[in-house]
Amino acid sequence: MGNSLKWGTISIAAIAGLLIGFAITTSAYRYHLLRVPGRHDFVARLDHELKLSPDQLHQIETLMRDSHSKMQQLHVDFDRQHDQIIYQTHDQIRALLTPEQQQIFDKEFSHPPVGREHHHGPPD
């Protein structure tokens, strides 16, 4: 009888622990102490404050993903244009120099590494 009482106590303690953990986690999400994994804070706040329908939530999450992709492409395009301007300016400076100056310039002032990857050729 003592052994079954021991296992019953352990089972009750485990279930109580799970229920307490669930309650704490639910409260943490509700009061923004924890974030829903993979969810943007803005979207989570919209959902919480406006009580969005599942369809609205899905549409907003899609809009946010699309906007994020567009912003990433803008960064890529900006970096490419930035690199092109640096190379063009470098080449324009070189064109202003005498042949003797160009030799020194080519040795001392090679094309600067540009962009985040610091590639060694001119940008596309």
RODREN-558135 format. One record per atom (N, C-alpha, C): residue number from 1; residue in one letter; atom name; x, y, z. Coordinates in Angstrom, 1 decimal, padded with zeros to 4 digits, m for minus. Layout:
BEGIN
- resi/resn/name/px/py/pz
- NUM/a/CA/X/Y/Z
...
***
This chain:
BEGIN
- resi/resn/name/px/py/pz
- 1/m/N/000.8/m001.2/000.0
- 1/m/CA/000.0/000.0/000.0
- 1/m/C/000.9/001.2/000.0
- 2/g/N/002.0/001.2/000.7
- 2/g/CA/002.9/002.4/000.7
- 2/g/C/003.5/002.7/m000.6
- 3/n/N/003.7/001.7/m001.4
- 3/n/CA/004.3/002.0/m002.7
- 3/n/C/003.3/002.7/m003.7
- 4/s/N/002.1/002.2/m003.6
- 4/s/CA/001.1/002.9/m004.5
- 4/s/C/000.8/004.3/m004.0
- 5/l/N/000.8/004.5/m002.7
- 5/l/CA/000.6/005.9/m002.2
- 5/l/C/001.8/006.8/m002.7
- 6/k/N/003.0/006.2/m002.7
- 6/k/CA/004.1/007.0/m003.1
- 6/k/C/004.0/007.4/m004.6
- 7/w/N/003.6/006.4/m005.5
- 7/w/CA/003.4/006.7/m006.9
- 7/w/C/002.2/007.7/m007.1
- 8/g/N/001.2/007.6/m006.3
- 8/g/CA/000.1/008.5/m006.4
- 8/g/C/000.5/009.9/m006.1
- 9/t/N/001.3/010.1/m005.1
- 9/t/CA/001.8/011.4/m004.6
- 9/t/C/002.7/012.0/m005.7
- 10/i/N/003.5/011.1/m006.3
- 10/i/CA/004.4/011.6/m007.4
- 10/i/C/003.6/012.0/m008.6
- 11/s/N/002.6/011.2/m008.9
- 11/s/CA/001.7/011.6/m010.1
- 11/s/C/001.0/012.9/m009.9
- 12/i/N/000.4/013.1/m008.7
- 12/i/CA/m000.3/014.3/m008.4
- 12/i/C/000.7/015.5/m008.4
- 13/a/N/001.9/015.3/m007.9
- 13/a/CA/002.8/016.4/m007.9
- 13/a/C/003.2/016.7/m009.3
- 14/a/N/003.4/015.7/m010.2
- 14/a/CA/003.8/016.0/m011.6
- 14/a/C/002.7/016.7/m012.3
- 15/i/N/001.4/016.3/m012.1
- 15/i/CA/000.3/016.9/m012.8
- 15/i/C/000.2/018.4/m012.3
- 16/a/N/000.3/018.6/m011.0
- 16/a/CA/000.2/019.9/m010.4
- 16/a/C/001.3/020.8/m011.0
- 17/g/N/002.5/020.2/m011.2
- 17/g/CA/003.6/021.0/m011.7
- 17/g/C/003.4/021.4/m013.2
- 18/l/N/002.8/020.5/m014.0
- 18/l/CA/002.4/020.8/m015.3
- 18/l/C/001.4/021.9/m015.4
- 19/l/N/000.4/021.7/m014.6
- 19/l/CA/m000.7/022.7/m014.6
- 19/l/C/m000.2/024.1/m014.2
- 20/i/N/000.6/024.1/m013.2
- 20/i/CA/001.2/025.4/m012.7
- 20/i/C/002.1/026.0/m013.8
- 21/g/N/002.9/025.2/m014.5
- 21/g/CA/003.7/025.6/m015.6
- 21/g/C/002.9/026.2/m016.7
- 22/f/N/001.8/025.5/m017.0
- 22/f/CA/000.9/026.0/m018.1
- 22/f/C/000.3/027.3/m017.7
- 23/a/N/m000.1/027.4/m016.5
- 23/a/CA/m000.8/028.7/m016.1
- 23/a/C/000.2/029.9/m016.1
- 24/i/N/001.5/029.6/m015.7
- 24/i/CA/002.5/030.7/m015.7
- 24/i/C/002.8/031.0/m017.1
- 25/t/N/003.0/030.1/m018.0
- 25/t/CA/003.3/030.3/m019.4
- 25/t/C/002.2/031.1/m020.1
- 26/t/N/001.0/030.7/m019.8
- 26/t/CA/m000.2/031.4/m020.4
- 26/t/C/m000.2/032.9/m020.0
- 27/s/N/000.0/033.1/m018.7
- 27/s/CA/000.0/034.4/m018.2
- 27/s/C/001.2/035.2/m018.7
- 28/a/N/002.3/034.6/m018.9
- 28/a/CA/003.5/035.3/m019.5
- 28/a/C/003.2/035.8/m020.9
- 29/y/N/002.6/034.9/m021.7
- 29/y/CA/002.2/035.3/m023.1
- 29/y/C/001.1/036.5/m023.0
- 30/r/N/000.2/036.3/m022.1
- 30/r/CA/m000.9/037.3/m022.1
- 30/r/C/m000.4/038.7/m021.7
- 31/y/N/000.6/038.7/m020.8
- 31/y/CA/001.1/040.0/m020.3
- 31/y/C/002.4/040.4/m021.0
- 32/h/N/002.7/039.8/m022.1
- 32/h/CA/003.8/040.1/m023.0
- 32/h/C/005.2/039.9/m022.3
- 33/l/N/005.2/039.0/m021.3
- 33/l/CA/006.5/038.7/m020.7
- 33/l/C/007.3/037.7/m021.6
- 34/l/N/006.5/036.9/m022.4
- 34/l/CA/007.1/036.0/m023.4
- 34/l/C/006.4/036.3/m024.7
- 35/r/N/007.2/036.1/m025.8
- 35/r/CA/006.7/036.4/m027.2
- 35/r/C/006.3/035.0/m027.8
- 36/v/N/005.3/035.1/m028.7
- 36/v/CA/005.0/033.9/m029.5
- 36/v/C/006.1/033.7/m030.5
- 37/p/N/006.8/032.5/m030.5
- 37/p/CA/007.9/032.3/m031.4
- 37/p/C/007.6/032.6/m032.9
- 38/g/N/008.5/033.3/m033.5
- 38/g/CA/008.3/033.6/m034.9
- 38/g/C/007.3/034.7/m035.2
- 39/r/N/006.7/035.3/m034.2
- 39/r/CA/005.7/036.3/m034.5
- 39/r/C/006.3/037.7/m034.2
- 40/h/N/006.0/038.6/m035.1
- 40/h/CA/006.5/040.0/m034.9
- 40/h/C/005.8/040.7/m033.8
- 41/d/N/006.5/041.5/m033.0
- 41/d/CA/005.9/042.2/m031.8
- 41/d/C/004.7/043.0/m032.2
- 42/f/N/004.8/043.7/m033.4
- 42/f/CA/003.8/044.6/m033.9
- 42/f/C/002.5/043.7/m034.1
- 43/v/N/002.7/042.6/m034.8
- 43/v/CA/001.5/041.8/m035.1
- 43/v/C/000.9/041.2/m033.8
- 44/a/N/001.8/040.8/m032.9
- 44/a/CA/001.3/040.2/m031.7
- 44/a/C/000.5/041.3/m030.9
- 45/r/N/001.0/042.5/m030.9
- 45/r/CA/000.2/043.6/m030.2
- 45/r/C/m001.1/043.9/m031.0
- 46/l/N/m001.1/043.9/m032.3
- 46/l/CA/m002.3/044.1/m033.0
- 46/l/C/m003.3/043.0/m032.6
- 47/d/N/m002.9/041.8/m032.7
- 47/d/CA/m003.7/040.7/m032.3
- 47/d/C/m004.3/040.8/m030.9
- 48/h/N/m003.4/041.2/m030.0
- 48/h/CA/m003.8/041.3/m028.6
- 48/h/C/m004.8/042.5/m028.4
- 49/e/N/m004.5/043.6/m029.0
- 49/e/CA/m005.3/044.8/m028.7
- 49/e/C/m006.6/044.8/m029.5
- 50/l/N/m006.5/044.3/m030.8
- 50/l/CA/m007.7/044.4/m031.6
- 50/l/C/m008.5/043.1/m031.7
- 51/k/N/m008.0/042.1/m031.1
- 51/k/CA/m008.7/040.8/m031.1
- 51/k/C/m009.0/040.4/m032.6
- 52/l/N/m008.0/040.2/m033.4
- 52/l/CA/m008.1/039.9/m034.8
- 52/l/C/m008.7/038.6/m035.0
- 53/s/N/m009.4/038.4/m036.1
- 53/s/CA/m010.0/037.1/m036.5
- 53/s/C/m008.8/036.3/m037.0
- 54/p/N/m008.9/035.0/m037.1
- 54/p/CA/m007.8/034.2/m037.7
- 54/p/C/m007.5/034.7/m039.1
- 55/d/N/m008.5/035.0/m039.9
- 55/d/CA/m008.3/035.5/m041.3
- 55/d/C/m007.6/036.8/m041.3
- 56/q/N/m007.9/037.7/m040.5
- 56/q/CA/m007.2/039.0/m040.4
- 56/q/C/m005.8/038.8/m040.0
- 57/l/N/m005.6/038.0/m039.0
- 57/l/CA/m004.2/037.7/m038.5
- 57/l/C/m003.4/037.1/m039.6
- 58/h/N/m003.9/036.2/m040.4
- 58/h/CA/m003.2/035.5/m041.5
- 58/h/C/m002.8/036.6/m042.6
- 59/q/N/m003.8/037.4/m042.9
- 59/q/CA/m003.6/038.5/m043.9
- 59/q/C/m002.5/039.5/m043.5
- 60/i/N/m002.6/039.9/m042.2
- 60/i/CA/m001.6/040.8/m041.7
- 60/i/C/m000.2/040.2/m041.7
- 61/e/N/m000.1/038.9/m041.2
- 61/e/CA/001.2/038.3/m041.2
- 61/e/C/001.8/038.2/m042.6
- 62/t/N/000.9/037.9/m043.6
- 62/t/CA/001.4/037.8/m045.0
- 62/t/C/001.9/039.2/m045.5
- 63/l/N/001.1/040.2/m045.1
- 63/l/CA/001.5/041.6/m045.5
- 63/l/C/002.9/041.9/m044.8
- 64/m/N/003.1/041.6/m043.6
- 64/m/CA/004.3/041.8/m042.9
- 64/m/C/005.5/041.1/m043.5
- 65/r/N/005.3/039.8/m043.9
- 65/r/CA/006.3/039.1/m044.6
- 65/r/C/006.7/039.7/m045.9
- 66/d/N/005.7/040.1/m046.7
- 66/d/CA/005.9/040.7/m048.0
- 66/d/C/006.7/042.0/m047.8
- 67/s/N/006.3/042.8/m046.9
- 67/s/CA/007.0/044.1/m046.6
- 67/s/C/008.4/043.8/m046.2
- 68/h/N/008.6/042.8/m045.4
- 68/h/CA/010.0/042.5/m045.0
- 68/h/C/010.8/042.1/m046.2
- 69/s/N/010.3/041.3/m047.1
- 69/s/CA/011.0/040.9/m048.3
- 69/s/C/011.3/042.1/m049.1
- 70/k/N/010.4/043.0/m049.3
- 70/k/CA/010.6/044.3/m050.1
- 70/k/C/011.7/045.1/m049.5
- 71/m/N/011.7/045.2/m048.1
- 71/m/CA/012.7/046.0/m047.4
- 71/m/C/014.1/045.4/m047.6
- 72/q/N/014.2/044.1/m047.6
- 72/q/CA/015.5/043.4/m047.8
- 72/q/C/016.0/043.7/m049.2
- 73/q/N/015.1/043.6/m050.2
- 73/q/CA/015.5/043.9/m051.6
- 73/q/C/016.0/045.3/m051.7
- 74/l/N/015.3/046.3/m051.0
- 74/l/CA/015.8/047.7/m051.0
- 74/l/C/017.2/047.8/m050.5
- 75/h/N/017.5/047.1/m049.4
- 75/h/CA/018.9/047.1/m048.9
- 75/h/C/019.9/046.6/m049.9
- 76/v/N/019.5/045.5/m050.5
- 76/v/CA/020.4/044.9/m051.5
- 76/v/C/020.6/045.9/m052.7
- 77/d/N/019.5/046.5/m053.2
- 77/d/CA/019.7/047.4/m054.3
- 77/d/C/020.5/048.6/m053.9
- 78/f/N/020.2/049.1/m052.7
- 78/f/CA/021.0/050.3/m052.2
- 78/f/C/022.5/050.0/m052.1
- 79/d/N/022.8/048.8/m051.5
- 79/d/CA/024.2/048.4/m051.4
- 79/d/C/024.9/048.3/m052.8
- 80/r/N/024.2/047.8/m053.8
- 80/r/CA/024.7/047.7/m055.1
- 80/r/C/025.0/049.1/m055.7
- 81/q/N/024.0/050.0/m055.6
- 81/q/CA/024.1/051.3/m056.1
- 81/q/C/025.3/052.1/m055.4
- 82/h/N/025.4/051.9/m054.1
- 82/h/CA/026.4/052.5/m053.3
- 82/h/C/027.8/052.1/m053.8
- 83/d/N/027.9/050.8/m054.0
- 83/d/CA/029.2/050.2/m054.6
- 83/d/C/029.5/050.8/m055.9
- 84/q/N/028.5/050.9/m056.8
- 84/q/CA/028.7/051.4/m058.1
- 84/q/C/029.2/052.8/m058.1
- 85/i/N/028.7/053.6/m057.2
- 85/i/CA/029.1/055.0/m057.1
- 85/i/C/030.5/055.1/m056.6
- 86/i/N/030.9/054.3/m055.7
- 86/i/CA/032.3/054.3/m055.2
- 86/i/C/033.2/053.9/m056.3
- 87/y/N/032.9/052.9/m057.1
- 87/y/CA/033.8/052.5/m058.2
- 87/y/C/033.8/053.5/m059.3
- 88/q/N/032.7/054.1/m059.6
- 88/q/CA/032.7/055.2/m060.6
- 88/q/C/033.5/056.4/m060.2
- 89/t/N/033.4/056.8/m059.0
- 89/t/CA/034.2/057.9/m058.5
- 89/t/C/035.7/057.6/m058.5
- 90/h/N/036.0/056.4/m058.1
- 90/h/CA/037.4/055.9/m058.2
- 90/h/C/038.0/056.0/m059.6
- 91/d/N/037.2/055.5/m060.6
- 91/d/CA/037.6/055.5/m062.0
- 91/d/C/037.6/056.9/m062.5
- 92/q/N/036.7/057.8/m062.1
- 92/q/CA/036.7/059.2/m062.6
- 92/q/C/038.0/059.9/m062.1
- 93/i/N/038.3/059.7/m060.8
- 93/i/CA/039.5/060.3/m060.3
- 93/i/C/040.7/059.8/m061.1
- 94/r/N/040.8/058.5/m061.3
- 94/r/CA/041.9/058.0/m062.1
- 94/r/C/042.0/058.6/m063.5
- 95/a/N/040.9/058.8/m064.1
- 95/a/CA/040.9/059.4/m065.5
- 95/a/C/041.4/060.9/m065.5
- 96/l/N/041.4/061.5/m064.4
- 96/l/CA/041.9/062.9/m064.3
- 96/l/C/043.4/063.0/m064.1
- 97/l/N/044.1/061.9/m063.9
- 97/l/CA/045.5/061.8/m063.6
- 97/l/C/046.3/061.7/m064.8
- 98/t/N/047.6/062.1/m064.7
- 98/t/CA/048.6/061.8/m065.8
- 98/t/C/048.9/060.3/m065.8
- 99/p/N/049.5/059.8/m066.8
- 99/p/CA/049.9/058.4/m066.8
- 99/p/C/050.9/058.1/m065.7
- 100/e/N/051.8/059.0/m065.3
- 100/e/CA/052.7/058.7/m064.2
- 100/e/C/051.9/058.6/m062.9
- 101/q/N/050.9/059.5/m062.7
- 101/q/CA/050.1/059.5/m061.5
- 101/q/C/049.2/058.3/m061.4
- 102/q/N/048.7/057.9/m062.6
- 102/q/CA/047.9/056.7/m062.7
- 102/q/C/048.6/055.5/m062.2
- 103/q/N/049.9/055.3/m062.5
- 103/q/CA/050.7/054.2/m062.1
- 103/q/C/050.8/054.2/m060.6
- 104/i/N/051.1/055.3/m060.0
- 104/i/CA/051.1/055.4/m058.5
- 104/i/C/049.7/055.1/m057.9
- 105/f/N/048.7/055.7/m058.5
- 105/f/CA/047.4/055.6/m058.0
- 105/f/C/047.0/054.1/m058.1
- 106/d/N/047.3/053.4/m059.2
- 106/d/CA/046.9/052.0/m059.3
- 106/d/C/047.6/051.2/m058.3
- 107/k/N/048.8/051.5/m057.9
- 107/k/CA/049.6/050.8/m056.9
- 107/k/C/049.1/051.1/m055.5
- 108/e/N/048.9/052.3/m055.2
- 108/e/CA/048.6/052.8/m053.9
- 108/e/C/047.1/052.9/m053.5
- 109/f/N/046.3/053.0/m054.6
- 109/f/CA/044.8/053.3/m054.4
- 109/f/C/044.0/052.3/m055.3
- 110/s/N/044.2/051.0/m055.1
- 110/s/CA/043.4/050.1/m055.9
- 110/s/C/041.9/050.3/m055.5
- 111/h/N/041.1/049.7/m056.3
- 111/h/CA/039.6/049.8/m056.1
- 111/h/C/039.4/049.4/m054.6
- 112/p/N/038.7/050.3/m053.9
- 112/p/CA/038.4/050.0/m052.5
- 112/p/C/037.4/048.8/m052.3
- 113/p/N/037.6/048.1/m051.3
- 113/p/CA/036.6/047.0/m051.0
- 113/p/C/035.3/047.7/m050.6
- 114/v/N/034.2/047.3/m051.2
- 114/v/CA/032.9/048.0/m051.0
- 114/v/C/031.9/046.9/m050.6
- 115/g/N/030.8/047.4/m050.1
- 115/g/CA/029.7/046.5/m049.8
- 115/g/C/030.0/045.7/m048.5
- 116/r/N/029.1/045.0/m048.1
- 116/r/CA/029.2/044.2/m046.8
- 116/r/C/030.1/043.0/m047.0
- 117/e/N/030.2/042.5/m048.2
- 117/e/CA/031.0/041.3/m048.4
- 117/e/C/032.5/041.7/m048.8
- 118/h/N/032.8/042.9/m049.1
- 118/h/CA/034.1/043.3/m049.5
- 118/h/C/034.6/042.5/m050.7
- 119/h/N/033.8/042.5/m051.7
- 119/h/CA/034.3/041.7/m052.9
- 119/h/C/035.4/042.5/m053.6
- 120/h/N/036.1/041.9/m054.5
- 120/h/CA/037.2/042.5/m055.1
- 120/h/C/037.0/043.0/m056.6
- 121/g/N/035.9/042.8/m057.1
- 121/g/CA/035.7/043.3/m058.5
- 121/g/C/034.6/044.3/m058.5
- 122/p/N/034.5/045.0/m059.6
- 122/p/CA/033.4/046.0/m059.7
- 122/p/C/032.0/045.4/m059.5
- 123/p/N/031.1/046.1/m058.9
- 123/p/CA/029.8/045.6/m058.7
- 123/p/C/029.1/045.3/m060.0
- 124/d/N/028.1/044.5/m060.0
- 124/d/CA/027.3/044.1/m061.2
- 124/d/C/026.6/045.2/m061.8
***
